[in-house]
Amino acid sequence: MTRRRHDPNVCGVTAAITVIDGKWKTSLLWLLESGPHRPAELRRRLPGLSEKVLTQALREMEMDGLVHREVYDVLPLKTVYSLTEFGRDLAEALGPLSDWGHRRLERLTEVQPAS
């Protein structure tokens, strides 16, 4: 992932979506809201997420300042990921969007005819 420069002509929503773009980042953000997690814990909680994709997503989120990676000097090495203050700000900002998404799903369920 390359560093994105600040462009005053870019919509703020677009800039935010760029940071959470991808299949797994919002789920990772949601899990990390509950506290620090080791990578294996995150993979167990998200079936279908490969180790390679998890590593890539966490690295991108770390570069974007959303997560903090803590490596403990023990054998075997212990790595723990947690949200930064900036990541918590984003999670909080996504709360209303999540609420809207749930309302949308309820609405779709009401509109679909019963089979």
Stockholm file with secondary structure:
# STOCKHOLM 1.0

chainA/1-115         MTRRRHDPNVCGVTAAITVIDGKWKTSLLWLLESGPHRPAELRRRLPGLSEKVLTQALREMEMDGLVHREVYDVLPLKTVYSLTEFGRDLAEALGPLSDWGHRRLERLTEVQPAS
#=GR chainA/1-115 SS CCCCCCCTTSCHHHHHHHHHCSSSHHHHHHHHTTSCBCHHHHHHHSTTCCHHHHHHHHHHHHHTTSEEEEEECSSSCEEEEEECHHHHHHHHHHHHHHHHHHHHHHHHHHHSCCC
#=GC SS_cons         CCCCCCCTTSCHHHHHHHHHCSSSHHHHHHHHTTSCBCHHHHHHHSTTCCHHHHHHHHHHHHHTTSEEEEEECSSSCEEEEEECHHHHHHHHHHHHHHHHHHHHHHHHHHHSCCC
//
